[in-house]
Amino acid sequence: MKDMFNEHEGPMPTMAQERPCTRVIAVTSGKGGVGKTNVVANLAVELARAGKRVLVLDADLGLGNIDVLLGLVPRYTLEHVLCGSHRLSDIILQGPAGIQVLPAGSGLPQLTSLTDSQQLILQTELEHTADTVEVLLIDTGAGVSPNVTYFASAAQETIVIISPEPTSLTDAYALMKVLCRQHRERRFKVLVNLVKSHREATQTFRKLDRAAERFLNIRLEYLGCIPLDDYLPMAVIQQKAVTELFPCSPASR
């Protein structure tokens, strides 16, 4: 986890057009259960420890849970911002290592597909926070819903989380296909999670990379891998980032 993140220069996205100093990174996946939110939480903590000012946007609207993962209790969520009753600054939660979290809320079916006006509200509010943020991490939902593709296409960088499961690969390919053909996205970083070995990780990545090259005419960037780690579920139960609770565990390294 500590070594997986490298500096990258890319085109500025919609959400960062007004504030080029803010790095906007969407972390997404084709299917659930691949550890995406855990990756976001722990990556945020490590970036903060490296001296970055980090804001995490839980964009899994209606099913958000990064606040639960980190043991945070929100009073207000993005639901209140999108309905106009609160500002983004009203809902920010202070997390471990100084990260800030924008909670999505849970059980809110009306937010599963943002309207154009809601997208504009959120974009405007995020631009107001950009002066105080160096890295904006967007934890999208899984799949190919309009919300997922909106947030992924609005970021400078898109990190796709996969696991060795065949369904993870097929769903990740489907997500990239939609982003390529409907949003003209061409650059994807891939992180292979929950692997037994580096060999398994590279084999898994190559399968997806070959499919992307053959059918989408793109090459993927291999970001690295995170091993299966018995400490991770222990950290989840204690509602802590594994890098914070078990800094020497396999996943933390």
Secondary structure, DSSP 8 states (H G I E B T S, - for coil): -TTS---------GGGTT-TTSEEEEEEESSSSS-HHHHHHHHHHHHHHTT--EEEEEE-TTB--HHHHTT---SS-HHHHHTTSS-HHHH-EE-GGG-EEE---BS-GGGSS--HHHHHHHHHHHHHHGGG-SEEEEEEEESS-HHHHHHHHTSSEEEEEE-SSHHHHHHHHHHHHHHHHHH-----EEEEEEES-HHHHHHHHHHHHHHIIIII----EEEEEEE--THHHHHHHTTS-HHHH-TTSTTT-
